């Protein structure tokens, strides 16, 4: 299981500060883009980023927005490695996969906590690189992981096996180090950390502690 730090912010300064911290420490980062239609909180938009740094880090854009297709081109300016759309708002999942892959960008989908897994289209999932299960209601950090996520993980892992697909399974929202072992047992390949890292007084000490706990879990 691997960790991907996630950043949800309305501030360019805050985003750049966190990216600078992750440079050389993490191979991936997820940037959450949220509009005020899909979720109550509104974040910075890609076109508002004026000082984009050159970083050796893979960027995943999580589009928690009403119209993910309208965000593909703006996101291209920050050179994303992967775009993830919400199943609830994307419309045609197949078209989203085709659009992103045509741009040379990996693709994936995320599902709200209450969205049935059968809302995933088989062909779209088969051609995706990641499927993310939200462990909390979308759009706000600092929430507690819902216990329902463990049964959903097991169900998605079984469905992936039956489909013969190779997409990674991620859990986003409410994840803390004490859940690592149970999430891994139920099938999580990736866990996304936001408040567990950023809402601490010492990012470096927290990051090192998280890495130690992950290493112990992965033995």
C-alpha positions in Angstrom: 0.0 0.0 0.0 1.2 3.5 -0.8 0.5 7.0 0.5 -0.5 10.0 -1.7 -0.7 13.3 0.1 -3.7 15.4 -0.8 -4.1 19.1 -0.9 -7.5 20.9 -0.6 -7.1 24.6 -0.5 -8.5 27.9 -1.8 -5.1 29.6 -1.5 -2.3 29.5 -4.1 0.2 30.4 -1.4 -0.9 27.4 0.7 -0.8 25.1 -2.2 2.7 26.1 -3.3 4.0 25.8 0.3 2.7 22.3 0.6 4.0 21.3 -2.8 7.5 22.6 -1.8 7.4 20.5 1.3 6.5 17.4 -0.7 9.2 17.9 -3.3 11.8 15.1 -2.9 9.6 13.4 -0.3 6.6 12.0 -2.3 6.4 10.7 -5.8 2.7 11.7 -6.0 0.4 14.4 -4.8 -3.4 14.8 -5.2 -4.8 18.3 -5.7 -8.5 18.5 -5.0 -10.5 20.9 -7.2 -13.9 21.5 -5.7 -16.7 23.8 -7.0 -19.6 25.1 -5.0 -22.0 22.9 -7.0 -20.7 19.4 -6.2 -19.7 20.2 -2.6 -20.1 23.2 -0.3 -16.5 24.2 -0.1 -14.9 25.9 -3.1 -11.1 25.6 -3.8 -8.7 27.3 -6.0 -9.1 26.7 -9.8 -6.2 25.6 -12.1 -6.3 28.9 -14.1 -5.7 30.9 -10.9 -2.3 29.3 -10.4 0.2 31.9 -11.7 3.5 30.7 -10.3 3.4 27.0 -11.0 6.8 25.4 -9.9 8.8 22.8 -11.8 8.6 19.8 -9.5 9.6 16.2 -9.9 6.3 14.9 -8.7 3.3 13.2 -10.3 0.2 15.3 -10.0 -3.3 13.8 -9.7 -6.2 16.2 -10.1 -9.3 15.1 -8.3 -12.2 16.9 -10.0 -15.0 17.2 -7.4 -17.0 19.4 -9.7 -20.3 19.6 -11.6 -18.7 19.3 -15.1 -15.4 17.5 -15.1 -15.0 17.8 -18.8 -14.8 21.6 -18.4 -11.8 21.2 -16.1 -9.7 19.0 -18.3 -8.1 21.7 -20.4 -7.5 24.1 -17.5 -5.8 21.3 -15.6 -3.5 20.6 -18.5 -1.5 23.8 -17.6 -0.2 22.1 -14.4 0.9 19.0 -16.3 -1.1 16.4 -14.5 -0.2 12.7 -14.6 -3.7 11.7 -13.8 -7.3 13.1 -13.8 -10.0 11.6 -11.5 -13.6 12.5 -12.0 -16.6 11.9 -9.7 -18.9 9.2 -11.1 -21.9 11.2 -9.9 -21.2 14.2 -12.2 -19.1 13.0 -15.1 -21.9 11.9 -17.3 -20.3 9.6 -19.9 -17.5 7.7 -18.1 -16.3 6.2 -21.4 -16.0 9.6 -23.0 -14.0 10.9 -20.0 -11.6 7.9 -20.3 -11.2 8.5 -24.0 -10.7 12.3 -23.6 -8.0 12.0 -20.9 -6.1 9.1 -22.5 -6.1 10.9 -25.8 -4.2 13.7 -24.0 -1.7 11.3 -22.7 -3.1 11.5 -19.1 -4.0 8.6 -16.9 -7.6 8.5 -15.8 -9.7 7.4 -12.9 -13.0 7.8 -11.1 -14.1 8.4 -7.5 -17.3 7.4 -5.8 -19.1 9.2 -3.0 -19.6 7.2 0.2 -23.2 6.5 -0.6 -22.9 5.8 -4.3 -23.4 2.1 -5.2 -20.4 0.5 -6.9 -22.6 -0.7 -9.8 -22.6 2.9 -11.0 -19.1 2.2 -12.3 -19.3 1.3 -16.0 -17.3 -1.9 -16.6 -15.5 -0.7 -19.7 -14.6 2.7 -18.2 -13.3 1.0 -15.0 -11.3 -1.6 -17.0 -9.5 1.2 -18.8 -8.9 3.3 -15.7 -5.7 3.4 -13.7 -7.4 4.1 -10.3 -10.8 3.9 -8.7 -11.1 5.9 -5.5 -13.7 5.3 -2.7 -14.4 8.4 -0.6 -14.4 7.5 3.1 -16.3 10.7 4.0 -18.7 13.1 2.4 -16.9 15.0 -0.3 -15.4 18.5 -0.1 -14.1 19.0 3.4 -11.0 17.7 5.2 -10.7 16.6 8.8 -13.7 14.3 8.8 -13.7 10.8 10.5 -13.4 7.7 8.3 -16.8 6.0 7.9 -16.7 2.3 8.9 -18.7 1.5 5.8 -15.6 2.0 3.8 -14.2 -1.4 4.7 -17.0 -3.5 3.3 -17.0 -1.3 0.2 -13.3 -1.9 -0.3 -13.8 -5.7 -0.1 -16.6 -5.5 -2.6 -14.6 -3.4 -5.1 -11.6 -5.7 -4.8 -13.8 -8.7 -5.6 -15.4 -6.8 -8.5 -12.0 -5.9 -9.9 -10.9 -9.5 -9.8 -14.1 -10.7 -11.6 -13.6 -8.0 -14.2 -9.9 -8.9 -14.7 -9.0 -5.2 -14.4 -5.7 -3.8 -13.1 -6.8 -0.4 -11.7 -5.5 0.6 -8.3 -8.0 1.0 -5.4 -7.7 4.1 -3.3 -9.3 5.4 -0.2 -9.7 9.2 0.2 -11.0 11.1 3.2 -10.7 10.4 6.9 -7.6 8.2 6.6 -5.2 8.2 9.6 -2.3 5.9 10.2 -4.2 3.7 12.7 -6.4 2.5 9.8 -3.5 1.5 7.5 -3.4 -2.2 8.4 -7.2 -2.7 8.1 -7.4 -0.7 4.9 -4.6 -2.8 3.4 -6.3 -6.1 4.4 -9.5 -5.1 2.8 -7.8 -4.2 -0.5 -6.6 -0.6 -0.6 -3.6 -0.1 -2.8 -3.5 3.7 -2.1 -4.5 5.9 0.8 -4.8 9.7 0.5 -3.8 11.8 3.5 -4.9 15.4 4.0 -5.6 16.5 7.5 -3.6 13.7 9.0 -0.5 15.5 7.6 -1.3 19.1 7.2 -3.3 19.7 10.4 -0.3 19.0 12.6 2.3 21.4 14.0 5.3 19.6 12.5 4.9 18.4 9.0 8.3 16.8 8.8 8.0 14.8 12.0 4.5 13.7 11.0 5.7 12.6 7.6 8.5 10.6 9.0 6.2 9.0 11.5 3.7 8.1 8.8 6.4 6.6 6.7 7.6 4.4 9.6 4.1 3.2 10.2 3.6 2.4 6.6 6.8 0.5 6.4 5.8 -1.5 9.4 2.4 -2.2 7.8 3.9 -3.3 4.5 6.3 -5.9 6.0 
